[in-house]
């Protein structure tokens, strides 16, 4: 870290905390508004709300726009997604979903008939598959996943406090991880992404990713509490390399899986968003709080 940059950073590192603080406040406010409008903190897909998913394996390419228009004339709530071969771009499957709550009702057969009317052929076990998820099962599964995330976060926080045994550095790590999750959740909702059970698991993975660089940074700065800027610069190089490597790998995986796997695509999308916010929260939020704490101890 150059002397000029170090002086500028020393003068403004507390002010930098305003950036993630404002973003966190905006994220929490948006999530509060989102909950008041939707009655939940996320957009749920069929795997969490319950409903029917019909996957068609066509011999000839299906007109997605035409199918959307055809379905919209009869039903309001549905989703259509195309899966293509990554190498050739050939349409491999078309997934049609609808949150039908009563899976024993005539709505299910009507939904299937509506699709058959557009395709002009019968859907059989050879050219399609049907998956039904009960609303009670979906709700129960969702509650269990949310509970798993809360428990994981609490255990992570306890481990961090046990490792560092100091309130300020430990709180900085936990706050950074919390901000990563809240900012990511708010941004995912803003994009209108319907989160599946795989998406919930991605948030669980994000907890681990979030604390990785935070713990590395905190360990290095607390080990020997002198030359703070020098150690911070070295930690920044190591941590940013770690995070950017993960971002590049996940971006490549997202490009490959986006056309044929909705599950993997959603996991990688959420992780990519979360890691981007993690750069901000690790190297501004956590780093600034740590430096503030260590500078304060030097003056005591």
N, C-alpha and C positions, 0 to 999 in steps of 0.2 A: 504494500500500500504506500503510494507516494506521500511525501510530507504534506504537500498542498492538499491532496484529497483527504488525508487524515485530519487535517485541521478543519476542513469544511464539514467532514462527517461528525467530528467531535462537537461542532457548533450546532448541527442541525439534526442529530439522530433522534432527539426527543420529538421534534416537529414531525419527523417521518412517521411516527406512530399514529398521526392523525389519518393517514391514508387507510391502513387496515381497519382502524377504529370506525371511520365513516362507512367503509364497505360492510363491516359487520353489522352496524346499526341498520343500514339500508336492507341487508339480507334478512335480519330478524323482523324488521317492519314488514317487508314483503311477504315473509312466511306467515306472519300474523294475519295480514290481509288475505292471503291465499286460503288460510284455514277458515276465516270468517265467511268466505265466498263458497268454498268447496266442501267444508266440513272435515277436511283432512289435510295433512301436510304434503301430500304427493298426489300426482295423477296416477291411479292404479290401472294396470292392464288386466286382461282376462284372468291371468293366473292368480290375481289377488282379489278380484271382485267376483269371480265366477262368471260362467258363460260358455259359449261354444266357439271352437276354432276348427275350421275346415281348411285343410291343406290340399290343393289340387296340383297334380303332376301332369301337366298338359303335353299332348303330342304336338300341338301347334300353339304358337305364342298367343297368350290371352291379352286382349286390349284392356289394360288397367284403367285407363280413363273411361272407357266405355262401361266397364264393370262398375266403377264408382258411380257413374251417372245412373246406371240401371238400378243399383241398390238404393240410391238416395231417393228414388221416386216412391219407394215402399217403406223404408225404415230410416230412422234418424241416427241411431247410434251404431256405428260399425267402423271397421278399419280394414284396409286392404294393403298387403305388402308383397312385393315381388322379390324372389330370391333368384339370383343369376349365377352362372358358372364364372368364376373369377378369370379363368384363362380365355374362354371364348365369348363370354357375355351372353351366352344362350340362356333363355329363361328356363330355370329348373323347376320352380314351384311358385304357386301363388297362395298366400295365406289370407283367409277371410275370417274376421272375428266379429262377434257381437255379444254384448253382455246380457244374454238372456238368463233371467234368474230362475224361472221354472223350467228345468230341463226336461220335464216329462210332458210339457204342454205341446200344443200343436204349433207353437211358434218355431220350434226346432225344425220340424218337417217343412214348415212354410219357408224358413230361411234357406234350407237346402234346395227346395223347389225353385226359389227365386234365383239362386245361383245357376241351377240346371237350365232354367229358361233362357238365361243369357248365353250359356255355353252351348246350348242346343244338343246336349247329350247327358245321359244319366251318370251320376256320380256313384262309383262302385269302390270296393276295397282295392281294386287294381289301379285305379286312376286317382284315388284320393284317400285321405285319412280324416277321421273326426275325433276331436278331443273335447270332452265335456268336463267342466270344473264347477262343482257346487258352490254356491255363494257362502255357505257356512264354512266349508272346507277352506275356501280362499281367504275368508276373514280370519279364521283360526291360524292359518299358515302365516298370514301377514303379521298378526299379533306376536307370534312366536319369533319371527325374524326381527321385529322391532325390539322385543325383549332381549334378544341375543346381542343386538347392537348396543343397547343401554348397559347391559352387564359387561360387555367387552370394554366399553369406554371407562366404566367405573374401575374395572380391574387394571386397565392400562394406567389410569390416574394413580391408583394405589401403588403399583410397581414403580412408577416414576418418583413418587414421594419417598418410597423406601430406598431407592437408588441414591437420590441426591440429598435427602434428609434436610432440605432447606426449603422454606416456603416459596420465596420469590422465584428461583430458577425452576422449581417443579411446577408452580402455577403458570409460568410462561410457556412451558412445554404443553401442558394441558389446554391452556387458552388457545395456543396455535392450532392444536388438533381440533378443538371445538370450532374454531373459526373456519378451518378447512372444510369441515362437514357442513356447517350452516351455509357458507358461501356457495359450495357446490350444489347443495340441495336447492337453494334459491335460484341458482342459474339454470339447473335442470328443469325446474318448474317453469321458469320464464321461457325456456325453449319449447315448452309444451310436450316434453317427453313423457310418455306413459311408462311408469316404472314397473317392471316385472319382479318376480322373486329373485332373478339373477341380478337385477339392479340393486336390490336391497343388499345382496351379498357383496356387491361392488363397494358399497358404503362401509361394509364390515372390513373389507380389504384396505380401504382408504385409511382407516384408523392406524393400521400398521405402517403404511407408507408415510403417513403424516408425522409420526413420532420418530421415524428413522433418522432423518437429518437433524431433527431437533435435539435428540439425545446425543448425537455425535458433536454438535455445536456446543451444547451445555457441558459435556464432559471435557472437551478441550479447553474451554474458557475457565472452568472451575479448578482444573488440575493444578495450574500454577497461575496465580492471579496477578501477573504482571505482563507487560507488553500486550495489552488487551487488543489493540488494533492489529498488531502483527498476527496474533493467534486467530483473530476474527477473519483476517484476510485469507489465511491458510485454510481455515475451516470452510470459508466461502468457496474457494476453488475446489476443494474435495466434495463438498455437499452439492454444489451446482453441477459438477460433473456427474455425480450419482443420479440426480434428478433428471437432468437432460438426457442421460443415457436411457433412463426408464421411459421418458416422454417419447424419444425417438423410436424405441422398441414397440411401445404401445401404439404409436401412430401408424407404424408399418403394419402391425397386427390388425388394427382397425380397418385400414385400406383393404387388406386381404379378406377379412371376414365380413365386411359390411354388406357384401352382395349375396352371401349365402347363409349367414348365421346371425339371426336377430339377437339371440342370447349373448353371444360373445361380443357382438357389436355394441350392445348396451353396456356391458361390463367395461369394455375398453373406453367408451365415450365418457362414462362417469369418472373413471380413473384418470383420464387425460385432463378433464376439467379440474379434478381435485388436485392433481400434481401441479397444475399451473397456479392455482391459488396457494399451494404449499410453498412455492418459491417466495411469494409475497409474505406469507405469514412466518416462515422460518427466518428469512433474512432481513425482515423489517420488524415484525412483531417480537419474535423471540430474541433476535439479536439485540434490538434496542433495549428491551427490558433487562436482558442480562448485562449489557454494558452499563445501563443506568444503575443497576444493583451493585456491580463491581466498583464502579467509580464512587458510589456512595460509601462503600466499605473502606476505600482507600483514604477517604477524608475523615473517617472516624478516629 
